[in-house]
Amino acid sequence: MKFGKVEDIANIDWKFPKWQHVPSSFDGGDLASLCLNIGCTGWSKPSWKSRYYPAKVKNTDMLSAYSKMHNTIECNVTHYQIPSVDTVQKWYQQTDADFIFCPKVLQTISHSKNLLNQVNKFEEQYQALSHLEEKLGTIFLQLPEHFHPKRWQELTAFIISIPKCHLFLEFRNPDWFKRDTWLWVCEFMEKHKIGLVLTDVSGRRDVLHQSLTVNNLFVRWVGNDDERTDYFRLKKWVRQISELYEEGLRNINFMVHQPDNEFSPNTAQYFFDEIKANLPIRGRCSFDFHQNNQRLSLF
């Protein structure tokens, strides 16, 4: 991920802002376990052969191998094209029963000059993705940095016009995070049961806005292949999630990004183990990097 990338992280303030908005539907006191879906941003990386996948795994079997390690994925391929029904059905068949896909909305929709002209295209994409059936999880719409709050009416009209789905929005233009503007964003999204993506990236700490509008936390976490700061940041997330669990949070999607994603499964495993040590969870992350003879540390 190039967004928010900086060359020198030495002076980054890693503090979390205070929680700005938590949905009124949160119901603390429930002893149910936390559903944790944790994954990476792709499955077809050749360098993962031998390191995470069997050495002789076929390219066509990489998704199946990935789904043995993680129970979700940030599906970026859908940002560039609408997959065929045949492709989507193969994804369904190749993944474990508890696996879910979190696809990114098509770029020609999210980066268009007018979202309202893209309602039919969204419906086309959603229709294709619906063949994932129960494995279709959160769909997220990544609004580009040039998408300004002046387009608020266009955005709300688009949301009301598209099919109901588990939709999350990722805002990037800094003006969205001004106090009064962000307040009515949160109120509208909570009313319409639309989630907000939290992006934890070095160079744009404002997009870590600490606001929830549904009972589901969706985090896009971007590391730096730096063991000291990455460990530190992930431990902070364990504390943040523990606080939200006490408030009533019961669902998390946590997507791990690293430069080149060479060791993203290690990062995901580390975070999973930290959460599991602190909270009752439902979920899995089964890559055992302690048995991996390629790399025994986080990176």
C-alpha positions as CSV (number, residue, x, y, z in Angstrom):
1,M,0.0,0.0,0.0
2,K,1.6,3.3,-1.1
3,F,-1.0,5.5,0.6
4,G,0.4,7.0,3.8
5,K,3.9,5.5,3.2
6,V,6.8,7.4,4.6
7,E,10.5,6.8,4.2
8,D,11.5,7.5,7.9
9,I,9.2,6.3,10.7
10,A,11.5,7.4,13.5
11,N,9.3,10.4,14.5
12,I,5.9,8.9,14.0
13,D,3.5,9.4,16.9
14,W,1.9,5.9,17.2
15,K,-0.7,7.0,19.8
16,F,-4.3,6.1,19.2
17,P,-6.8,8.9,19.3
18,K,-9.7,8.5,21.7
19,W,-12.7,6.6,20.5
20,Q,-14.8,9.2,18.8
21,H,-18.0,7.2,18.0
22,V,-19.3,3.9,19.2
23,P,-22.7,2.7,18.0
24,S,-25.6,2.9,20.4
25,S,-26.4,-0.7,19.6
26,F,-23.3,-2.0,21.4
27,D,-24.5,-4.2,24.2
28,G,-21.8,-4.7,26.8
29,G,-22.0,-7.6,29.3
30,D,-22.6,-10.4,26.7
31,L,-20.1,-13.2,27.4
32,A,-20.1,-14.4,23.8
33,S,-16.7,-14.9,22.2
34,L,-15.2,-12.5,19.7
35,C,-15.3,-13.5,16.0
36,L,-11.9,-12.7,14.6
37,N,-11.3,-12.8,10.9
38,I,-7.7,-12.1,10.1
39,G,-6.0,-12.3,6.8
40,C,-3.7,-10.8,4.1
41,T,-4.3,-9.0,0.8
42,G,-3.6,-11.7,-1.7
43,W,-3.0,-15.4,-2.1
44,S,-0.9,-15.9,-5.3
45,K,2.6,-14.7,-4.2
46,P,5.1,-17.1,-5.7
47,S,7.7,-16.5,-2.9
48,W,5.2,-18.1,-0.4
49,K,5.9,-21.5,-1.9
50,S,8.0,-23.5,0.5
51,R,7.8,-20.7,3.1
52,Y,4.0,-20.9,3.7
53,Y,2.7,-23.2,1.0
54,P,3.9,-26.6,0.0
55,A,6.9,-26.3,-2.3
56,K,5.2,-27.8,-5.3
57,V,1.8,-26.3,-4.9
58,K,0.2,-25.4,-8.3
59,N,-0.7,-21.8,-8.9
60,T,-4.3,-22.8,-9.3
61,D,-4.2,-24.4,-5.8
62,M,-2.7,-21.3,-4.0
63,L,-6.1,-20.0,-2.9
64,S,-6.9,-23.4,-1.3
65,A,-3.5,-23.4,0.4
66,Y,-4.1,-19.8,1.7
67,S,-7.5,-20.7,3.1
68,K,-5.8,-23.4,5.3
69,M,-3.8,-20.6,7.0
70,H,-6.4,-17.8,7.2
71,N,-10.1,-17.5,7.3
72,T,-10.5,-14.3,5.4
73,I,-8.8,-12.1,2.7
74,E,-8.9,-8.5,1.5
75,C,-9.8,-9.3,-2.1
76,N,-8.1,-6.6,-4.1
77,V,-8.6,-8.3,-7.5
78,T,-12.2,-7.1,-7.5
79,H,-10.9,-3.5,-7.4
80,Y,-9.7,-3.9,-11.0
81,Q,-12.3,-6.1,-12.6
82,I,-15.6,-7.9,-12.0
83,P,-14.9,-11.6,-11.8
84,S,-16.9,-14.0,-13.9
85,V,-19.5,-16.1,-12.2
86,D,-17.4,-19.1,-13.0
87,T,-14.4,-17.6,-11.2
88,V,-16.4,-16.7,-8.2
89,Q,-17.8,-20.2,-7.9
90,K,-14.3,-21.6,-8.1
91,W,-13.2,-19.3,-5.3
92,Y,-16.1,-20.7,-3.3
93,Q,-15.2,-24.3,-4.0
94,Q,-11.5,-23.8,-3.3
95,T,-11.9,-22.4,0.2
96,D,-12.6,-23.9,3.6
97,A,-16.2,-23.8,4.9
98,D,-15.6,-20.9,7.4
99,F,-13.7,-18.7,4.9
100,I,-15.0,-15.3,4.0
101,F,-14.0,-12.9,1.2
102,C,-13.9,-9.1,1.8
103,P,-13.8,-7.7,-1.7
104,K,-12.9,-4.1,-2.6
105,V,-15.4,-2.2,-4.8
106,L,-14.4,-1.8,-8.5
107,Q,-12.1,1.2,-9.0
108,T,-14.1,2.6,-11.9
109,I,-16.9,3.0,-9.4
110,S,-15.1,4.3,-6.4
111,H,-12.9,6.7,-8.4
112,S,-15.6,7.9,-10.8
113,K,-16.6,11.5,-11.2
114,N,-20.1,10.7,-10.2
115,L,-21.1,7.7,-8.0
116,L,-24.7,7.9,-9.1
117,N,-23.7,7.0,-12.6
118,Q,-22.2,3.8,-11.2
119,V,-25.2,2.3,-9.4
120,N,-25.8,-0.2,-12.2
121,K,-22.1,-1.2,-12.3
122,F,-22.2,-1.8,-8.5
123,E,-25.3,-3.9,-8.9
124,E,-23.4,-5.9,-11.6
125,Q,-20.4,-6.4,-9.3
126,Y,-22.6,-7.3,-6.4
127,Q,-24.5,-9.8,-8.4
128,A,-21.3,-11.6,-9.4
129,L,-20.0,-11.6,-5.9
130,S,-23.3,-12.9,-4.5
131,H,-22.3,-16.3,-5.9
132,L,-19.9,-16.5,-2.9
133,E,-23.1,-17.1,-0.9
134,E,-22.4,-17.3,2.8
135,K,-18.6,-16.7,2.1
136,L,-19.3,-13.1,1.0
137,G,-18.3,-10.9,3.9
138,T,-17.7,-7.2,4.1
139,I,-17.6,-5.2,0.8
140,F,-15.6,-2.0,1.2
141,L,-15.6,1.1,-0.9
142,Q,-12.3,3.0,-0.9
143,L,-12.9,6.6,-1.6
144,P,-9.9,8.4,-3.2
145,E,-8.1,11.4,-1.6
146,H,-9.8,13.7,-4.1
147,F,-13.3,12.6,-2.9
148,H,-14.2,15.7,-0.9
149,P,-17.1,16.3,1.6
150,K,-18.6,18.6,-1.0
151,R,-19.8,15.3,-2.6
152,W,-21.7,14.3,0.5
153,Q,-25.2,14.3,-1.1
154,E,-23.9,12.3,-4.0
155,L,-22.4,9.7,-1.7
156,T,-25.5,9.4,0.5
157,A,-27.8,9.1,-2.6
158,F,-25.5,6.3,-3.9
159,I,-25.6,4.4,-0.6
160,I,-29.4,4.6,-0.6
161,S,-29.6,3.4,-4.2
162,I,-27.4,0.3,-4.2
163,P,-28.4,-3.1,-2.9
164,K,-28.3,-3.7,0.8
165,C,-25.1,-5.4,1.7
166,H,-22.3,-5.5,4.4
167,L,-20.8,-2.3,3.1
168,F,-17.9,-0.4,4.7
169,L,-16.4,3.0,3.5
170,E,-12.8,4.1,3.6
171,F,-12.4,7.9,3.7
172,R,-9.0,9.4,2.7
173,N,-9.6,13.1,2.1
174,P,-8.4,14.9,5.3
175,D,-11.5,17.3,5.3
176,W,-13.8,14.4,6.2
177,F,-12.2,14.1,9.6
178,K,-13.0,17.7,10.7
179,R,-15.1,17.4,13.9
180,D,-18.5,18.6,12.7
181,T,-18.2,16.9,9.3
182,W,-17.2,13.6,10.9
183,L,-20.0,13.7,13.3
184,W,-22.7,13.7,10.7
185,V,-20.8,11.1,8.7
186,C,-21.0,8.8,11.7
187,E,-24.6,9.5,12.4
188,F,-25.7,8.8,8.8
189,M,-23.6,5.6,8.6
190,E,-24.9,4.2,11.9
191,K,-28.5,5.0,10.8
192,H,-28.0,3.1,7.5
193,K,-25.9,0.3,9.1
194,I,-22.8,1.2,7.0
195,G,-19.4,0.6,8.5
196,L,-16.2,2.7,8.5
197,V,-12.8,1.3,7.7
198,L,-10.0,2.2,10.1
199,T,-6.7,2.4,8.3
200,D,-3.6,2.2,10.5
201,V,-0.7,3.5,8.3
202,S,2.4,5.5,9.3
203,G,2.0,8.7,7.3
204,R,-1.7,9.4,7.8
205,R,-2.7,9.0,11.4
206,D,-6.0,10.8,10.8
207,V,-7.5,7.8,8.9
208,L,-7.1,5.9,12.2
209,H,-10.3,7.8,13.3
210,Q,-11.4,5.4,16.0
211,S,-15.1,5.5,15.0
212,L,-17.5,2.6,14.7
213,T,-21.0,2.7,13.3
214,V,-21.8,-1.0,13.3
215,N,-20.9,-3.9,15.6
216,N,-18.0,-4.9,13.3
217,L,-14.4,-3.5,13.4
218,F,-12.7,-3.4,10.0
219,V,-9.0,-2.6,10.2
220,R,-6.5,-2.2,7.3
221,W,-3.2,-2.4,9.2
222,V,-0.1,-1.4,7.3
223,G,3.3,-2.5,8.8
224,N,6.8,-1.4,7.9
225,D,8.7,-4.7,8.1
226,D,10.1,-3.3,11.3
227,E,9.9,-5.7,14.2
228,R,10.1,-3.2,17.0
229,T,7.4,-0.8,15.9
230,D,5.2,-3.4,14.3
231,Y,5.1,-5.5,17.5
232,F,4.4,-2.4,19.5
233,R,1.5,-1.3,17.3
234,L,-0.1,-4.7,17.2
235,K,0.0,-4.9,21.0
236,K,-1.7,-1.6,21.2
237,W,-4.5,-3.0,19.0
238,V,-4.9,-5.9,21.4
239,R,-5.6,-3.3,24.1
240,Q,-8.0,-1.3,21.9
241,I,-9.9,-4.4,21.0
242,S,-10.1,-5.6,24.6
243,E,-11.7,-2.2,25.5
244,L,-14.3,-2.6,22.7
245,Y,-15.0,-6.2,23.7
246,E,-16.0,-4.9,27.1
247,E,-18.3,-2.5,25.4
248,G,-19.9,-5.2,23.3
249,L,-17.9,-5.6,20.1
250,R,-18.1,-9.1,18.8
251,N,-16.8,-9.0,15.2
252,I,-13.5,-8.1,13.7
253,N,-11.9,-8.1,10.2
254,F,-8.2,-7.4,10.5
255,M,-6.3,-7.2,7.2
256,V,-2.5,-7.2,7.3
257,H,-0.4,-5.3,4.8
258,Q,3.4,-5.3,4.8
259,P,5.9,-4.0,2.2
260,D,5.8,-6.5,-0.7
261,N,3.7,-8.7,1.7
262,E,6.6,-11.2,1.9
263,F,6.0,-11.9,5.6
264,S,2.4,-10.8,6.1
265,P,1.3,-14.3,7.3
266,N,3.9,-14.1,10.1
267,T,2.5,-10.8,11.2
268,A,-1.1,-12.1,11.1
269,Q,-0.1,-15.1,13.2
270,Y,1.6,-13.0,15.8
271,F,-1.5,-10.8,16.1
272,F,-3.8,-13.7,16.3
273,D,-1.8,-15.3,19.1
274,E,-1.8,-12.0,21.0
275,I,-5.6,-11.7,20.8
276,K,-6.1,-15.3,21.7
277,A,-4.0,-14.9,24.8
278,N,-6.2,-12.1,26.0
279,L,-9.8,-12.7,24.8
280,P,-12.1,-15.6,24.0
281,I,-12.2,-15.8,20.2
282,R,-13.7,-17.7,17.4
283,G,-11.4,-17.8,14.4
284,R,-8.2,-19.3,13.2
285,C,-4.8,-18.5,11.9
286,S,-3.0,-21.8,11.5
287,F,0.4,-20.9,10.0
288,D,2.9,-22.1,12.6
289,F,6.0,-20.0,11.9
290,H,7.8,-21.7,14.8
291,Q,8.0,-24.8,12.7
292,N,9.0,-22.8,9.6
293,N,12.7,-23.4,8.8
294,Q,12.8,-20.3,6.6
295,R,12.3,-17.6,9.1
296,L,11.6,-17.9,12.9
297,S,11.2,-14.3,13.8
298,L,8.3,-12.0,12.8
299,F,10.1,-10.9,9.6
